[in-house]
Amino acid sequence: MTRLRIATFNLENLDERPGGGMDFEDRLAVLRPQFLRLRADILCLQEVNTHPATKSGPRLFTALDRLLAGTGYEHWNRAHSLNRGGVHPSDKHNLVIVSRLPIRSHRQIWHDLVPPCAYRPVRAEPAPPDAQKVEWDRPILHAVLDLPDGRPLHVINVHLRAPRAVWLPGQKERFGRWLSVGGWAEGFFLAEIKQAGQALEVRLAVEEIFESDPDALVVVCGDFNSAEREGPLRIIKGDEEDTGNGHLAMRMLVPLERSLPENLRYSVIHHGRPVMLDHILVSRSLLGWYLGAEIHNETLGDELVSPASIHAPPDSYHAPLVAEFSPPRA
């Protein structure tokens, strides 16, 4: 293998039974060329939905199967996340890794390294008598892939919570209107806890890998719902400027979009403002193999404006990212 391409793409509710009058065939027609353009060897996907074939049958990735049918990705190895019980995939927003390389092992991490926070809401009505668990919305998916020379490549697929206020009893109406600024503020505070807490769990998973192998090849991909200078991404990166310790430089994860011109660094358009919410972060060892990155954002619509002006838009409002590496010859 002379080139290795790793991509991440939030498919935004990939579902063969989409709501809102959307035609799944339209989604396939739009998304499949995007997948072909990536020419990826490893795909980190977010928001992949499942459905049971029968009422009591197992949940199947039929939408993803149809999307990949007839492409080079169709029969590749896969790993996916599970529901809270760890029995089967969730109905919505699963994480999936699709890989040309063999998958040596995989696991999901969901409060395995960071326990849920305990918090007693002060604005909830009625107020709970005791503190309640503040749990992450989704797991983290970690797969170990076998490179051709036998070295392991650690791939971590993430989808952190968006900074959108958590619902509080008695503070929000059914159709999304908050009844008080204080209620919204507390809900937003709880969302920040969820996002930062899951970012911490990602960082601790990376720390475990480095404890076993300080020169590990690590890539963390996904929808971080966070720009580079915001808290969640800072927690995961571990910049020297934050730790103040040069001996920890090899523990840093590097955002690959830094190598692109600043005017191209956006994966989402939010109310007219380009923002970089999706990222590919790599360890220093893997950075030594790095050739370049692409953000396929040419057709992005505005995630707030476009759905209101387009009936049943088939697009994802996240741009796919892909990074290319040149592994050294064995």
Contacts in CASP RR format, 6 or more apart in sequence:
PFRMAT RR
TARGET T0000
AUTHOR 0000-0000-0000
METHOD contacts of the structure
MODEL  1
MTRLRIATFNLENLDERPGGGMDFEDRLAVLRPQFLRLRADILCLQEVNT
HPATKSGPRLFTALDRLLAGTGYEHWNRAHSLNRGGVHPSDKHNLVIVSR
LPIRSHRQIWHDLVPPCAYRPVRAEPAPPDAQKVEWDRPILHAVLDLPDG
RPLHVINVHLRAPRAVWLPGQKERFGRWLSVGGWAEGFFLAEIKQAGQAL
EVRLAVEEIFESDPDALVVVCGDFNSAEREGPLRIIKGDEEDTGNGHLAM
RMLVPLERSLPENLRYSVIHHGRPVMLDHILVSRSLLGWYLGAEIHNETL
GDELVSPASIHAPPDSYHAPLVAEFSPPRA
1 41 0 8 1.000
1 147 0 8 1.000
1 148 0 8 1.000
1 327 0 8 1.000
2 326 0 8 1.000
2 327 0 8 1.000
3 41 0 8 1.000
3 291 0 8 1.000
3 324 0 8 1.000
3 325 0 8 1.000
3 326 0 8 1.000
4 41 0 8 1.000
4 42 0 8 1.000
4 147 0 8 1.000
4 289 0 8 1.000
4 324 0 8 1.000
4 325 0 8 1.000
4 326 0 8 1.000
4 327 0 8 1.000
5 38 0 8 1.000
5 39 0 8 1.000
5 40 0 8 1.000
5 41 0 8 1.000
5 42 0 8 1.000
5 322 0 8 1.000
5 323 0 8 1.000
5 324 0 8 1.000
5 325 0 8 1.000
6 40 0 8 1.000
6 41 0 8 1.000
6 42 0 8 1.000
6 44 0 8 1.000
6 155 0 8 1.000
6 219 0 8 1.000
6 221 0 8 1.000
6 280 0 8 1.000
6 322 0 8 1.000
6 323 0 8 1.000
6 325 0 8 1.000
7 38 0 8 1.000
7 40 0 8 1.000
7 42 0 8 1.000
7 43 0 8 1.000
7 44 0 8 1.000
7 221 0 8 1.000
7 320 0 8 1.000
7 321 0 8 1.000
7 322 0 8 1.000
7 323 0 8 1.000
8 43 0 8 1.000
8 44 0 8 1.000
8 45 0 8 1.000
8 46 0 8 1.000
8 157 0 8 1.000
8 221 0 8 1.000
8 222 0 8 1.000
8 223 0 8 1.000
8 278 0 8 1.000
8 279 0 8 1.000
8 280 0 8 1.000
8 320 0 8 1.000
8 321 0 8 1.000
8 322 0 8 1.000
9 34 0 8 1.000
9 35 0 8 1.000
9 38 0 8 1.000
9 43 0 8 1.000
9 44 0 8 1.000
9 45 0 8 1.000
9 46 0 8 1.000
9 316 0 8 1.000
9 318 0 8 1.000
9 320 0 8 1.000
9 321 0 8 1.000
10 45 0 8 1.000
10 46 0 8 1.000
10 47 0 8 1.000
10 159 0 8 1.000
10 222 0 8 1.000
10 223 0 8 1.000
10 278 0 8 1.000
10 316 0 8 1.000
10 318 0 8 1.000
11 31 0 8 1.000
11 45 0 8 1.000
11 46 0 8 1.000
11 47 0 8 1.000
11 48 0 8 1.000
11 316 0 8 1.000
12 47 0 8 1.000
12 316 0 8 1.000
12 317 0 8 1.000
12 318 0 8 1.000
13 47 0 8 1.000
13 49 0 8 1.000
13 92 0 8 1.000
13 93 0 8 1.000
14 27 0 8 1.000
14 31 0 8 1.000
14 45 0 8 1.000
14 47 0 8 1.000
14 48 0 8 1.000
14 49 0 8 1.000
14 63 0 8 1.000
14 64 0 8 1.000
14 67 0 8 1.000
15 24 0 8 1.000
15 49 0 8 1.000
15 51 0 8 1.000
15 63 0 8 1.000
15 92 0 8 1.000
16 24 0 8 1.000
16 51 0 8 1.000
16 62 0 8 1.000
16 63 0 8 1.000
16 66 0 8 1.000
17 24 0 8 1.000
17 51 0 8 1.000
18 24 0 8 1.000
18 27 0 8 1.000
18 312 0 8 1.000
20 312 0 8 1.000
21 311 0 8 1.000
21 312 0 8 1.000
22 312 0 8 1.000
22 313 0 8 1.000
22 314 0 8 1.000
23 312 0 8 1.000
23 314 0 8 1.000
24 63 0 8 1.000
24 66 0 8 1.000
26 312 0 8 1.000
26 314 0 8 1.000
27 314 0 8 1.000
28 66 0 8 1.000
28 67 0 8 1.000
29 314 0 8 1.000
30 314 0 8 1.000
30 315 0 8 1.000
31 67 0 8 1.000
31 314 0 8 1.000
31 316 0 8 1.000
32 67 0 8 1.000
32 71 0 8 1.000
34 296 0 8 1.000
34 320 0 8 1.000
35 43 0 8 1.000
35 67 0 8 1.000
35 68 0 8 1.000
35 71 0 8 1.000
35 73 0 8 1.000
36 71 0 8 1.000
37 296 0 8 1.000
38 296 0 8 1.000
38 320 0 8 1.000
38 322 0 8 1.000
39 322 0 8 1.000
40 73 0 8 1.000
40 322 0 8 1.000
41 99 0 8 1.000
41 100 0 8 1.000
41 101 0 8 1.000
42 97 0 8 1.000
42 98 0 8 1.000
42 99 0 8 1.000
42 100 0 8 1.000
42 101 0 8 1.000
42 145 0 8 1.000
42 155 0 8 1.000
43 73 0 8 1.000
43 96 0 8 1.000
43 97 0 8 1.000
43 98 0 8 1.000
43 99 0 8 1.000
44 95 0 8 1.000
44 96 0 8 1.000
44 97 0 8 1.000
44 155 0 8 1.000
44 157 0 8 1.000
44 221 0 8 1.000
44 222 0 8 1.000
45 64 0 8 1.000
45 95 0 8 1.000
45 96 0 8 1.000
45 97 0 8 1.000
45 98 0 8 1.000
45 157 0 8 1.000
46 93 0 8 1.000
46 95 0 8 1.000
46 157 0 8 1.000
46 159 0 8 1.000
46 222 0 8 1.000
46 223 0 8 1.000
47 92 0 8 1.000
47 93 0 8 1.000
47 94 0 8 1.000
47 159 0 8 1.000
47 223 0 8 1.000
48 61 0 8 1.000
48 63 0 8 1.000
48 64 0 8 1.000
48 80 0 8 1.000
48 93 0 8 1.000
48 94 0 8 1.000
48 95 0 8 1.000
48 96 0 8 1.000
49 63 0 8 1.000
49 91 0 8 1.000
49 92 0 8 1.000
49 93 0 8 1.000
49 94 0 8 1.000
50 59 0 8 1.000
50 60 0 8 1.000
50 61 0 8 1.000
50 62 0 8 1.000
50 63 0 8 1.000
50 89 0 8 1.000
50 90 0 8 1.000
50 91 0 8 1.000
50 94 0 8 1.000
51 59 0 8 1.000
51 60 0 8 1.000
51 62 0 8 1.000
51 63 0 8 1.000
51 91 0 8 1.000
52 58 0 8 1.000
52 59 0 8 1.000
52 60 0 8 1.000
53 60 0 8 1.000
53 62 0 8 1.000
58 88 0 8 1.000
59 88 0 8 1.000
59 89 0 8 1.000
59 90 0 8 1.000
59 91 0 8 1.000
61 78 0 8 1.000
61 80 0 8 1.000
61 89 0 8 1.000
61 94 0 8 1.000
61 96 0 8 1.000
64 96 0 8 1.000
68 74 0 8 1.000
68 98 0 8 1.000
73 98 0 8 1.000
76 98 0 8 1.000
76 99 0 8 1.000
76 100 0 8 1.000
77 98 0 8 1.000
77 99 0 8 1.000
77 100 0 8 1.000
77 101 0 8 1.000
77 102 0 8 1.000
77 103 0 8 1.000
78 96 0 8 1.000
78 97 0 8 1.000
78 98 0 8 1.000
78 99 0 8 1.000
78 103 0 8 1.000
79 96 0 8 1.000
79 97 0 8 1.000
79 99 0 8 1.000
79 103 0 8 1.000
79 106 0 8 1.000
79 141 0 8 1.000
79 143 0 8 1.000
80 89 0 8 1.000
80 94 0 8 1.000
80 95 0 8 1.000
80 96 0 8 1.000
80 97 0 8 1.000
80 141 0 8 1.000
81 89 0 8 1.000
81 90 0 8 1.000
81 94 0 8 1.000
81 95 0 8 1.000
81 96 0 8 1.000
81 108 0 8 1.000
81 138 0 8 1.000
81 139 0 8 1.000
81 141 0 8 1.000
82 88 0 8 1.000
82 89 0 8 1.000
82 90 0 8 1.000
82 108 0 8 1.000
82 139 0 8 1.000
83 89 0 8 1.000
83 90 0 8 1.000
84 110 0 8 1.000
86 108 0 8 1.000
93 137 0 8 1.000
93 138 0 8 1.000
93 159 0 8 1.000
95 108 0 8 1.000
95 138 0 8 1.000
95 139 0 8 1.000
95 140 0 8 1.000
95 141 0 8 1.000
95 157 0 8 1.000
95 158 0 8 1.000
95 159 0 8 1.000
96 141 0 8 1.000
96 157 0 8 1.000
97 103 0 8 1.000
97 106 0 8 1.000
97 141 0 8 1.000
97 143 0 8 1.000
97 155 0 8 1.000
97 157 0 8 1.000
99 143 0 8 1.000
99 145 0 8 1.000
99 155 0 8 1.000
101 145 0 8 1.000
101 146 0 8 1.000
101 147 0 8 1.000
101 148 0 8 1.000
101 153 0 8 1.000
102 145 0 8 1.000
102 146 0 8 1.000
103 143 0 8 1.000
103 144 0 8 1.000
103 145 0 8 1.000
103 146 0 8 1.000
104 144 0 8 1.000
104 145 0 8 1.000
104 146 0 8 1.000
104 152 0 8 1.000
105 143 0 8 1.000
105 144 0 8 1.000
106 141 0 8 1.000
106 142 0 8 1.000
106 143 0 8 1.000
106 144 0 8 1.000
107 141 0 8 1.000
107 142 0 8 1.000
108 139 0 8 1.000
108 140 0 8 1.000
108 141 0 8 1.000
108 142 0 8 1.000
109 139 0 8 1.000
109 140 0 8 1.000
109 141 0 8 1.000
109 142 0 8 1.000
109 201 0 8 1.000
109 205 0 8 1.000
110 136 0 8 1.000
110 138 0 8 1.000
110 139 0 8 1.000
110 140 0 8 1.000
111 135 0 8 1.000
111 136 0 8 1.000
111 201 0 8 1.000
112 201 0 8 1.000
113 201 0 8 1.000
113 204 0 8 1.000
113 205 0 8 1.000
113 208 0 8 1.000
114 197 0 8 1.000
114 198 0 8 1.000
114 200 0 8 1.000
114 201 0 8 1.000
114 204 0 8 1.000
116 133 0 8 1.000
116 134 0 8 1.000
116 135 0 8 1.000
116 136 0 8 1.000
117 133 0 8 1.000
117 134 0 8 1.000
117 193 0 8 1.000
117 197 0 8 1.000
118 131 0 8 1.000
118 132 0 8 1.000
118 133 0 8 1.000
118 134 0 8 1.000
119 131 0 8 1.000
119 132 0 8 1.000
119 134 0 8 1.000
119 190 0 8 1.000
119 193 0 8 1.000
120 127 0 8 1.000
120 128 0 8 1.000
120 130 0 8 1.000
120 131 0 8 1.000
120 132 0 8 1.000
121 127 0 8 1.000
121 128 0 8 1.000
121 132 0 8 1.000
121 168 0 8 1.000
121 186 0 8 1.000
121 190 0 8 1.000
122 186 0 8 1.000
123 168 0 8 1.000
123 171 0 8 1.000
123 180 0 8 1.000
123 182 0 8 1.000
123 183 0 8 1.000
123 186 0 8 1.000
124 168 0 8 1.000
124 169 0 8 1.000
124 170 0 8 1.000
124 171 0 8 1.000
125 169 0 8 1.000
125 170 0 8 1.000
125 171 0 8 1.000
126 169 0 8 1.000
134 190 0 8 1.000
134 193 0 8 1.000
134 194 0 8 1.000
135 194 0 8 1.000
136 161 0 8 1.000
136 194 0 8 1.000
136 197 0 8 1.000
136 198 0 8 1.000
136 201 0 8 1.000
137 161 0 8 1.000
137 194 0 8 1.000
138 159 0 8 1.000
138 161 0 8 1.000
138 198 0 8 1.000
140 156 0 8 1.000
140 157 0 8 1.000
140 158 0 8 1.000
140 198 0 8 1.000
140 201 0 8 1.000
140 202 0 8 1.000
140 205 0 8 1.000
141 156 0 8 1.000
141 157 0 8 1.000
141 158 0 8 1.000
142 154 0 8 1.000
142 155 0 8 1.000
142 156 0 8 1.000
142 157 0 8 1.000
142 205 0 8 1.000
143 154 0 8 1.000
143 155 0 8 1.000
143 157 0 8 1.000
144 152 0 8 1.000
144 153 0 8 1.000
144 154 0 8 1.000
144 155 0 8 1.000
145 152 0 8 1.000
145 153 0 8 1.000
145 154 0 8 1.000
145 155 0 8 1.000
146 152 0 8 1.000
146 153 0 8 1.000
147 153 0 8 1.000
147 217 0 8 1.000
147 327 0 8 1.000
148 327 0 8 1.000
148 330 0 8 1.000
149 327 0 8 1.000
149 330 0 8 1.000
151 217 0 8 1.000
152 216 0 8 1.000
152 217 0 8 1.000
153 217 0 8 1.000
153 219 0 8 1.000
153 286 0 8 1.000
154 209 0 8 1.000
154 216 0 8 1.000
154 217 0 8 1.000
154 218 0 8 1.000
154 219 0 8 1.000
155 219 0 8 1.000
155 221 0 8 1.000
156 202 0 8 1.000
156 205 0 8 1.000
156 206 0 8 1.000
156 218 0 8 1.000
156 219 0 8 1.000
156 220 0 8 1.000
156 221 0 8 1.000
157 221 0 8 1.000
157 222 0 8 1.000
158 198 0 8 1.000
158 202 0 8 1.000
158 220 0 8 1.000
158 221 0 8 1.000
158 222 0 8 1.000
158 223 0 8 1.000
158 224 0 8 1.000
159 222 0 8 1.000
159 223 0 8 1.000
159 225 0 8 1.000
160 195 0 8 1.000
160 198 0 8 1.000
160 199 0 8 1.000
160 223 0 8 1.000
160 224 0 8 1.000
160 225 0 8 1.000
160 226 0 8 1.000
160 232 0 8 1.000
161 191 0 8 1.000
161 194 0 8 1.000
161 195 0 8 1.000
161 198 0 8 1.000
161 225 0 8 1.000
162 191 0 8 1.000
162 195 0 8 1.000
162 225 0 8 1.000
163 188 0 8 1.000
163 191 0 8 1.000
163 192 0 8 1.000
163 195 0 8 1.000
163 225 0 8 1.000
163 226 0 8 1.000
164 188 0 8 1.000
164 191 0 8 1.000
165 178 0 8 1.000
165 183 0 8 1.000
165 184 0 8 1.000
165 185 0 8 1.000
165 187 0 8 1.000
165 188 0 8 1.000
165 190 0 8 1.000
165 191 0 8 1.000
166 187 0 8 1.000
166 188 0 8 1.000
166 190 0 8 1.000
166 191 0 8 1.000
166 194 0 8 1.000
167 187 0 8 1.000
168 183 0 8 1.000
168 186 0 8 1.000
168 187 0 8 1.000
168 190 0 8 1.000
170 179 0 8 1.000
171 178 0 8 1.000
171 179 0 8 1.000
171 180 0 8 1.000
171 182 0 8 1.000
171 183 0 8 1.000
171 184 0 8 1.000
171 186 0 8 1.000
171 187 0 8 1.000
172 178 0 8 1.000
172 179 0 8 1.000
172 183 0 8 1.000
172 184 0 8 1.000
173 179 0 8 1.000
178 184 0 8 1.000
195 225 0 8 1.000
195 226 0 8 1.000
195 232 0 8 1.000
196 231 0 8 1.000
196 232 0 8 1.000
196 235 0 8 1.000
197 235 0 8 1.000
198 232 0 8 1.000
199 224 0 8 1.000
199 226 0 8 1.000
199 231 0 8 1.000
199 232 0 8 1.000
199 233 0 8 1.000
199 235 0 8 1.000
199 236 0 8 1.000
200 235 0 8 1.000
202 220 0 8 1.000
202 235 0 8 1.000
202 236 0 8 1.000
203 235 0 8 1.000
203 236 0 8 1.000
203 238 0 8 1.000
206 218 0 8 1.000
206 220 0 8 1.000
206 236 0 8 1.000
206 251 0 8 1.000
206 253 0 8 1.000
207 251 0 8 1.000
209 216 0 8 1.000
209 218 0 8 1.000
210 216 0 8 1.000
210 218 0 8 1.000
210 250 0 8 1.000
210 251 0 8 1.000
210 283 0 8 1.000
214 250 0 8 1.000
215 250 0 8 1.000
215 285 0 8 1.000
216 283 0 8 1.000
216 285 0 8 1.000
217 283 0 8 1.000
217 285 0 8 1.000
217 286 0 8 1.000
218 253 0 8 1.000
218 282 0 8 1.000
218 283 0 8 1.000
218 285 0 8 1.000
218 286 0 8 1.000
219 280 0 8 1.000
219 281 0 8 1.000
219 282 0 8 1.000
219 283 0 8 1.000
219 286 0 8 1.000
219 323 0 8 1.000
220 236 0 8 1.000
220 253 0 8 1.000
220 279 0 8 1.000
220 280 0 8 1.000
220 281 0 8 1.000
220 282 0 8 1.000
221 279 0 8 1.000
221 280 0 8 1.000
221 281 0 8 1.000
221 321 0 8 1.000
222 278 0 8 1.000
222 279 0 8 1.000
222 280 0 8 1.000
223 277 0 8 1.000
223 278 0 8 1.000
223 318 0 8 1.000
224 232 0 8 1.000
224 233 0 8 1.000
224 236 0 8 1.000
224 277 0 8 1.000
224 278 0 8 1.000
224 279 0 8 1.000
225 232 0 8 1.000
225 277 0 8 1.000
226 232 0 8 1.000
226 233 0 8 1.000
226 277 0 8 1.000
227 233 0 8 1.000
227 275 0 8 1.000
227 276 0 8 1.000
227 277 0 8 1.000
228 234 0 8 1.000
228 237 0 8 1.000
228 255 0 8 1.000
228 257 0 8 1.000
228 258 0 8 1.000
228 276 0 8 1.000
228 279 0 8 1.000
233 255 0 8 1.000
233 279 0 8 1.000
234 242 0 8 1.000
236 253 0 8 1.000
236 281 0 8 1.000
237 252 0 8 1.000
237 253 0 8 1.000
237 254 0 8 1.000
237 255 0 8 1.000
237 281 0 8 1.000
238 248 0 8 1.000
238 251 0 8 1.000
238 252 0 8 1.000
238 253 0 8 1.000
239 252 0 8 1.000
240 246 0 8 1.000
240 248 0 8 1.000
240 249 0 8 1.000
240 252 0 8 1.000
249 284 0 8 1.000
250 283 0 8 1.000
250 284 0 8 1.000
250 285 0 8 1.000
252 284 0 8 1.000
253 281 0 8 1.000
253 282 0 8 1.000
253 283 0 8 1.000
254 281 0 8 1.000
254 282 0 8 1.000
254 283 0 8 1.000
254 284 0 8 1.000
254 287 0 8 1.000
255 279 0 8 1.000
255 280 0 8 1.000
255 281 0 8 1.000
256 279 0 8 1.000
256 280 0 8 1.000
256 281 0 8 1.000
256 282 0 8 1.000
256 290 0 8 1.000
256 292 0 8 1.000
256 293 0 8 1.000
256 321 0 8 1.000
256 323 0 8 1.000
257 265 0 8 1.000
257 276 0 8 1.000
257 279 0 8 1.000
257 280 0 8 1.000
257 293 0 8 1.000
257 295 0 8 1.000
257 321 0 8 1.000
259 290 0 8 1.000
259 292 0 8 1.000
259 293 0 8 1.000
260 293 0 8 1.000
260 295 0 8 1.000
264 295 0 8 1.000
264 297 0 8 1.000
265 274 0 8 1.000
265 276 0 8 1.000
265 295 0 8 1.000
266 274 0 8 1.000
266 275 0 8 1.000
266 276 0 8 1.000
266 295 0 8 1.000
266 297 0 8 1.000
266 300 0 8 1.000
266 319 0 8 1.000
267 275 0 8 1.000
267 276 0 8 1.000
267 277 0 8 1.000
267 278 0 8 1.000
267 295 0 8 1.000
267 297 0 8 1.000
267 300 0 8 1.000
267 318 0 8 1.000
267 319 0 8 1.000
267 321 0 8 1.000
268 274 0 8 1.000
268 275 0 8 1.000
268 276 0 8 1.000
268 277 0 8 1.000
268 278 0 8 1.000
268 300 0 8 1.000
268 303 0 8 1.000
268 317 0 8 1.000
268 318 0 8 1.000
268 319 0 8 1.000
269 275 0 8 1.000
269 300 0 8 1.000
269 301 0 8 1.000
269 302 0 8 1.000
269 303 0 8 1.000
269 317 0 8 1.000
270 302 0 8 1.000
270 303 0 8 1.000
270 304 0 8 1.000
271 302 0 8 1.000
271 304 0 8 1.000
271 305 0 8 1.000
272 302 0 8 1.000
272 304 0 8 1.000
272 305 0 8 1.000
274 297 0 8 1.000
277 318 0 8 1.000
278 318 0 8 1.000
278 319 0 8 1.000
278 321 0 8 1.000
279 321 0 8 1.000
280 293 0 8 1.000
280 321 0 8 1.000
280 323 0 8 1.000
282 290 0 8 1.000
282 323 0 8 1.000
286 325 0 8 1.000
289 325 0 8 1.000
289 326 0 8 1.000
289 327 0 8 1.000
289 328 0 8 1.000
290 323 0 8 1.000
290 324 0 8 1.000
290 325 0 8 1.000
291 324 0 8 1.000
291 325 0 8 1.000
291 326 0 8 1.000
292 323 0 8 1.000
292 324 0 8 1.000
293 321 0 8 1.000
293 322 0 8 1.000
293 323 0 8 1.000
293 324 0 8 1.000
294 321 0 8 1.000
294 322 0 8 1.000
294 323 0 8 1.000
295 319 0 8 1.000
295 320 0 8 1.000
295 321 0 8 1.000
296 319 0 8 1.000
296 320 0 8 1.000
296 321 0 8 1.000
296 322 0 8 1.000
297 319 0 8 1.000
299 315 0 8 1.000
300 315 0 8 1.000
300 317 0 8 1.000
300 319 0 8 1.000
301 315 0 8 1.000
301 317 0 8 1.000
302 317 0 8 1.000
303 317 0 8 1.000
306 313 0 8 1.000
306 315 0 8 1.000
306 317 0 8 1.000
307 313 0 8 1.000
307 317 0 8 1.000
END
